[in-house]
Amino acid sequence: MYETLRLNGDATVESGIEATMHAAELAFSLILSSESSFPGPLRTLCHTLYHVINARFPNSGLSALGKILFLRFFNPAIR
């Protein structure tokens, strides 16, 4: 299933998974710790979008809002 031929040196699939999980946890904790610097008007917009989406598509607000934020803000910044 995994392409172990692409691994360099003594790297293993498990070590790659662990490194990826660590990077994701670090990124997530940095995002959560920067809540106070998130612009107020954007926070209000996100709050409103969450409630509008949840009213139209129950239990989908958080997932949809996360996708909107990622595609519109994080993804362009990563490129």
LINRATA-V243614 format. One record per backbone hydrogen bond with DSSP energy under -1.0 kcal/mol. NH is the residue of the N-H (numbers start at 1). CO is the residue of the C=O. E is the energy in kcal/mol with one decimal. If there is no record, write none. Layout:
NH:CO:E
NH:CO:E
This chain:
4:2:-1.4
6:3:-1.3
7:4:-1.2
11:8:-2.0
16:12:-1.9
17:13:-2.5
18:14:-2.6
19:15:-2.3
20:16:-2.2
21:17:-2.6
22:18:-2.4
23:19:-2.3
24:20:-2.4
25:21:-2.6
26:22:-2.4
27:23:-2.4
28:24:-2.5
29:25:-2.4
30:26:-2.2
31:27:-2.1
32:28:-2.4
33:29:-2.2
35:32:-1.1
37:34:-1.3
38:35:-1.5
43:39:-2.2
44:40:-2.5
45:41:-2.2
46:42:-2.5
47:43:-2.4
48:44:-2.5
49:45:-2.9
50:46:-2.6
51:47:-1.9
52:48:-2.5
53:49:-2.9
54:50:-2.5
55:51:-1.9
56:52:-1.7
57:53:-3.4
60:57:-1.6
64:60:-2.6
65:61:-2.6
66:62:-2.3
67:63:-1.9
68:64:-2.4
69:65:-2.7
70:66:-2.5
71:67:-2.8
72:68:-2.5
73:69:-2.3
74:69:-1.5
75:70:-3.4
77:73:-1.2
78:74:-1.8
79:75:-1.5
